């Protein structure tokens, strides 16, 4: 089987690695890919926001399966175009992709279907938004409605902060079209977790709950990033919380999608907040694997992930056959110094000569030079993924390899998994 993976980040490299290990796959094409992916797949140039170009490439390489990694092509209907052209495709259509592409659509969907979430109101008029903010309790959250590369969310402690945030989005156009409509939302104070589902209509696999580390600094301090590390399974989602997630969030969501005529085939990422009383509430939906969560979840599957992806794409998923390993996984992200602010590119990366069987290096922001060297080409450069019988074992293994990788001004957090490990000690 020939598989085409759309995207260029760590999530897509982890999908390429899964394809490389699959007995089903004979050839892998990554588009546009990155320097690390070029070692595992044939990389082809591609504008991932151009559905016609994606379909043309799928025809050119005669793909048997297309996996759409990022949210942007899904939000412009790439999966619809691929399916219309006859390709088995993993990723929701434009109707399902609205769950990530519009926060206001999602808020209405959640409230209409009585799925636990924070209360929120939408605004396009700055004066009306300010009037609402004056009457609100703080802290609260302001979100740009559309896709803003993970940056369109503000937690505001005061009215003055909120007014500035609304002005940046609605008046100063800081997030372009994505911020022309905003969602003002109740602040939820709890512990976050990520729930990844592989979905085929109303059938689904719930992968182990995970926790991402968004803050750049240790102890979860500093600026927000695309993710400095993650681990799974996350103990905050205990058996009681998981039961509530399934019964009060997942099943009603998939039932409502079907009722709305949406044949969802792909990943549904449910970001939840576990409140102090143990009640999980939906923070957000994403319509693709999380990055860096994807990198730690695929290795925890006993089955071939490619077979499960193909089953979802064809509407043939059999959840009762799926098993998850009794192990832990962790990823430590290595970033360019200065990230998420200004950072340098083009530094040569030095790698260890060999890796243990339970470790992989996933590339996100790398490039291969004409001389064959791998150099930095982004803020989050790569991630080291390790599995182990305990979370501490996975952490020790991951950091032992991180210390063998180097480039000028590399940065990584030294405390991935700290919250759970602190509880366990």
C-alpha positions in Angstrom: 0.0 0.0 0.0 1.2 3.5 -0.8 0.4 6.2 1.9 0.5 9.9 1.4 0.9 11.9 4.6 0.0 15.6 4.4 1.9 18.0 6.7 5.4 18.9 7.9 5.4 18.8 11.7 6.2 16.4 14.5 2.7 14.9 14.3 3.2 14.1 10.7 6.6 12.6 11.3 5.1 10.3 14.0 2.5 9.2 11.4 5.3 8.5 8.9 7.2 6.5 11.5 4.0 4.4 12.2 3.7 3.9 8.4 7.4 2.8 8.2 6.8 0.1 10.8 3.5 -1.1 9.3 3.5 -4.4 7.3 0.7 -2.9 5.2 2.8 0.0 3.8 5.2 -0.4 0.9 5.9 3.3 0.1 5.4 6.6 2.0 5.2 10.1 0.6 5.2 13.1 2.9 4.1 16.5 1.6 5.8 18.8 2.2 7.6 16.9 5.0 10.7 18.1 6.7 14.4 17.2 7.1 13.8 14.3 9.4 10.9 12.9 7.4 13.1 12.7 4.4 15.0 9.8 6.1 11.8 7.8 6.3 9.7 8.9 3.3 9.8 10.6 -0.1 9.1 14.3 0.5 7.2 16.3 -2.1 6.6 20.1 -2.2 3.0 21.1 -1.5 0.8 24.0 -0.4 -1.3 22.2 2.3 -4.0 24.9 2.0 -4.7 24.1 -1.7 -7.2 21.2 -1.9 -6.8 20.9 -5.7 -3.0 20.6 -5.3 -3.5 17.9 -2.6 -5.8 15.9 -4.9 -3.5 16.3 -7.9 -0.5 15.0 -5.8 -2.6 12.0 -4.6 -3.3 11.2 -8.2 0.3 11.7 -9.3 1.7 9.3 -6.6 -1.3 6.9 -6.9 -2.0 6.9 -3.2 -4.0 4.1 -1.6 -4.5 6.1 1.6 -4.2 9.8 2.4 -3.7 10.9 6.0 -4.3 14.6 6.5 -2.3 15.7 9.5 -2.9 19.4 10.2 -6.1 21.3 10.7 -5.7 23.9 8.0 -6.3 21.7 4.9 -9.2 20.0 6.7 -10.8 23.5 7.3 -10.7 24.2 3.6 -12.3 20.9 2.6 -9.3 18.8 1.6 -10.8 15.6 2.9 -14.0 16.2 1.0 -12.1 16.8 -2.2 -10.0 13.6 -1.7 -13.0 11.4 -1.0 -14.8 12.8 -4.0 -11.8 11.9 -6.1 -12.0 8.3 -4.8 -9.2 8.2 -2.2 -9.5 6.6 1.2 -8.9 9.6 3.5 -8.3 9.9 7.2 -9.6 13.3 8.4 -13.1 14.8 8.7 -14.8 16.7 6.0 -15.5 20.4 6.0 -18.7 20.0 8.1 -16.8 18.1 10.8 -13.8 20.4 10.6 -15.9 23.3 11.8 -15.5 21.9 15.3 -12.0 23.4 15.3 -12.4 26.0 12.6 -15.1 28.0 14.5 -15.1 28.2 18.3 -18.5 29.9 18.2 -19.9 27.0 16.2 -18.5 24.6 18.7 -19.8 26.5 21.7 -23.4 26.5 20.2 -23.0 22.7 19.3 -22.0 21.9 22.9 -24.7 24.0 24.6 -27.4 22.8 22.2 -26.6 19.2 22.9 -26.2 19.7 26.7 -22.5 18.6 26.7 -20.7 20.0 29.7 -18.7 23.1 28.9 -18.1 26.7 30.0 -20.7 29.3 29.2 -19.8 31.7 26.4 -21.1 34.6 24.2 -20.0 35.6 20.7 -19.4 39.1 19.5 -18.4 40.9 16.3 -19.0 44.5 17.6 -16.3 45.9 19.8 -18.7 48.3 21.7 -21.1 45.5 22.5 -18.2 43.2 23.6 -16.9 46.0 26.0 -20.3 46.5 27.5 -20.5 42.7 28.2 -17.0 42.7 29.6 -17.9 45.5 32.1 -20.7 43.4 33.5 -18.6 40.2 33.7 -16.8 38.4 36.5 -13.0 37.8 36.2 -10.9 36.0 35.3 -12.5 35.2 31.9 -11.3 33.9 28.5 -11.4 35.6 25.1 -10.9 33.4 22.0 -10.6 34.3 18.3 -13.3 32.4 16.6 -11.2 30.9 13.7 -7.9 29.1 13.4 -5.1 31.2 14.9 -2.2 28.7 15.1 -2.9 28.2 18.8 -2.4 31.8 19.7 -5.9 33.2 19.7 -6.7 32.6 23.3 -6.4 35.1 26.1 -6.9 34.6 29.8 -7.9 38.0 31.2 -7.6 38.8 34.9 -9.2 42.3 34.8 -11.6 44.3 32.7 -8.7 46.4 31.3 -6.9 43.3 30.1 -10.1 42.0 28.5 -10.8 45.3 26.8 -7.3 45.4 25.3 -7.7 41.8 24.1 -11.0 42.4 22.4 -9.6 45.6 20.8 -6.6 43.7 19.4 -8.9 41.1 17.8 -11.9 43.1 16.7 -10.4 46.5 16.0 -6.7 46.1 15.3 -7.2 42.8 13.4 -4.4 41.1 15.2 -5.5 37.6 14.1 -6.9 38.6 10.7 -10.1 36.9 9.6 -9.8 34.4 12.5 -10.4 37.2 15.0 -13.2 39.1 13.3 -15.6 37.2 15.6 -14.7 36.4 19.2 -16.0 34.2 22.0 -16.0 35.5 25.5 -16.1 32.6 27.8 -16.4 31.7 31.5 -13.0 30.8 33.0 -12.7 27.1 34.2 -10.3 26.5 37.1 -9.3 22.8 37.1 -6.7 20.5 35.6 -6.5 20.0 31.8 -6.2 16.8 29.9 -6.3 15.7 26.3 -8.6 12.9 25.0 -7.8 11.6 21.5 -10.4 9.6 19.7 -10.0 7.7 16.4 -13.6 8.0 15.0 -15.6 6.2 12.3 -19.1 7.6 12.5 -20.4 6.6 16.0 -17.7 4.0 16.5 -14.5 5.2 18.2 -11.3 4.3 20.0 -10.4 6.4 23.0 -6.6 6.5 23.3 -5.0 6.9 26.7 -5.6 10.4 28.3 -2.6 12.6 28.0 -1.3 15.9 29.4 0.6 18.5 27.3 3.0 21.1 28.7 2.1 24.3 26.9 4.2 26.8 28.9 7.8 27.4 27.9 9.2 27.5 31.4 9.6 24.8 34.0 6.9 24.5 36.6 4.4 25.5 33.9 5.6 29.1 33.8 6.3 31.6 31.0 4.8 32.0 27.6 2.4 29.6 25.9 4.0 27.4 23.1 2.8 24.7 20.8 3.8 22.2 23.4 7.1 21.5 25.2 6.3 17.9 26.0 3.6 15.4 27.0 3.0 12.1 28.7 0.4 9.4 28.8 -1.6 7.9 30.4 -2.5 10.9 32.6 -3.8 9.9 36.1 -6.1 12.9 36.3 -8.4 11.0 34.1 -9.2 8.2 36.5 -11.9 5.5 36.0 -14.6 7.7 37.3 -13.6 10.7 35.1 -13.2 8.5 32.1 -16.7 7.1 32.6 -18.1 10.6 32.7 -16.1 11.6 29.6 -17.6 8.7 27.6 -21.1 9.0 28.8 -21.5 12.8 29.0 -19.1 14.0 26.3 -18.1 11.4 23.7 -21.3 9.5 23.1 -23.5 12.6 23.0 -21.0 14.4 20.7 -20.8 11.5 18.1 -24.6 11.0 18.3 -25.2 14.7 17.7 -22.7 14.7 14.7 -24.6 11.8 13.2 -28.0 13.6 13.8 -26.6 16.6 12.0 -25.6 14.5 9.0 -21.9 14.6 9.6 -20.1 11.3 8.8 -17.0 11.9 10.9 -13.9 9.9 9.9 -10.6 10.9 11.6 -9.3 12.1 14.9 -11.4 14.0 17.3 -9.3 15.7 20.0 -11.4 16.6 23.1 -9.6 19.0 25.3 -11.1 18.7 28.8 -10.9 20.5 32.1 -11.3 18.3 35.1 -13.0 20.5 37.7 -12.2 20.2 41.4 -15.4 18.1 41.9 -14.3 15.6 39.3 -16.6 16.9 36.6 -15.0 17.0 33.1 -16.0 19.8 30.8 -15.0 20.5 27.2 -12.5 23.2 26.7 -12.2 22.7 22.9 -12.4 20.3 20.1 -9.6 19.8 17.5 -10.1 17.7 14.4 -6.7 16.2 14.2 -4.1 14.5 16.4 -2.5 16.8 18.9 1.1 17.7 18.6 3.0 16.5 20.7 0.3 14.1 21.9 0.2 12.1 18.7 3.9 11.2 19.1 3.3 9.4 22.5 -0.1 7.8 21.7 0.6 5.9 18.6 3.4 3.8 20.3 1.0 2.8 23.0 -1.3 0.9 20.6 -0.8 -2.8 20.4 -2.4 -2.9 16.9 -0.9 -1.4 13.8 -2.0 2.3 13.8 -2.1 2.3 10.0 -4.7 -0.5 10.0 -6.9 1.5 12.4 -6.5 4.6 10.4 -7.5 2.7 7.2 -10.5 1.2 9.0 -11.6 4.7 10.1 -11.2 6.1 6.6 -13.3 3.2 5.2 -16.0 3.3 8.0 -15.0 -0.2 9.1 -13.6 0.4 12.6 -14.1 -2.4 15.1 -13.3 -0.8 18.5 -13.8 -4.0 20.5 -10.7 -5.5 18.8 -8.3 -2.7 19.8 -5.9 -3.0 22.7 -3.6 -0.5 24.4 -0.2 -1.5 25.9 0.2 -1.4 29.7 3.0 1.1 29.4 3.7 4.8 29.7 5.1 7.2 27.0 6.7 10.6 27.2 8.0 13.1 24.7 10.5 15.9 25.5 10.4 18.7 22.9 13.7 20.4 22.1 13.3 23.9 20.9 15.5 26.7 19.4 16.7 29.1 22.1 14.3 32.1 22.4 11.2 30.2 21.3 8.3 31.1 21.3 9.8 34.6 20.7 12.5 35.2 18.1 14.9 32.3 17.5 17.7 31.4 15.1 17.6 28.8 12.3 20.2 26.9 10.4 22.2 25.4 13.3 23.6 21.9 12.6 22.1 19.2 14.9 24.3 16.4 16.3 22.5 13.1 17.0 23.4 9.9 18.9 24.7 7.0 16.6 22.0 4.5 17.9 18.7 4.6 19.7 17.2 2.0 22.0 14.2 0.1 20.6 11.8 2.0 22.9 13.0 5.5 21.8 12.4 7.5 18.6 13.3 11.0 17.5 10.5 12.9 15.9 11.4 15.9 13.7 9.2 19.0 13.6 11.3 22.1 12.6 14.3 20.6 10.7 15.7 20.8 7.2 18.2 18.7 5.3 21.0 20.7 3.6 22.6 19.9 0.3 25.5 18.6 2.2 23.2 16.1 4.0 23.3 17.7 7.4 20.1 18.2 9.5 19.7 21.8 10.7 17.2 23.7 12.7 14.4 25.3 10.7 11.7 26.1 13.3 10.9 26.9 16.9 10.1 23.5 18.1 12.8 21.5 16.4 12.3 17.9 17.4 11.0 15.6 20.2 12.4 12.6 21.9 9.8 9.9 22.5 10.3 7.0 25.0 8.1 4.3 26.5 8.6 2.5 29.8 6.8 0.3 32.4 6.5 3.4 34.6 6.3 7.1 33.9 9.6 7.6 35.6 11.2 4.9 33.4 9.9 6.7 30.3 11.1 10.0 31.6 14.6 8.7 32.4 15.0 7.1 29.0 13.8 10.2 27.1 16.1 12.6 29.0 19.1 10.2 28.6 18.7 10.6 24.8 17.9 14.4 24.9 21.3 14.8 26.6 23.0 13.2 23.5 21.4 15.6 21.0 23.0 19.1 20.6 23.0 22.2 18.6 23.9 25.8 19.4 21.4 27.3 21.9 19.1 24.2 22.2 16.4 24.5 24.9 14.2 22.0 26.6 12.2 21.8 29.8 13.7 19.4 32.4 10.4 18.7 34.2 8.0 17.0 31.7 5.6 14.9 33.7 6.4 16.7 37.0 2.8 17.0 38.1 2.0 13.3 38.0 5.5 12.2 39.2 5.1 14.6 42.2 1.8 12.9 43.1 3.3 9.5 42.8 6.3 10.3 45.1 
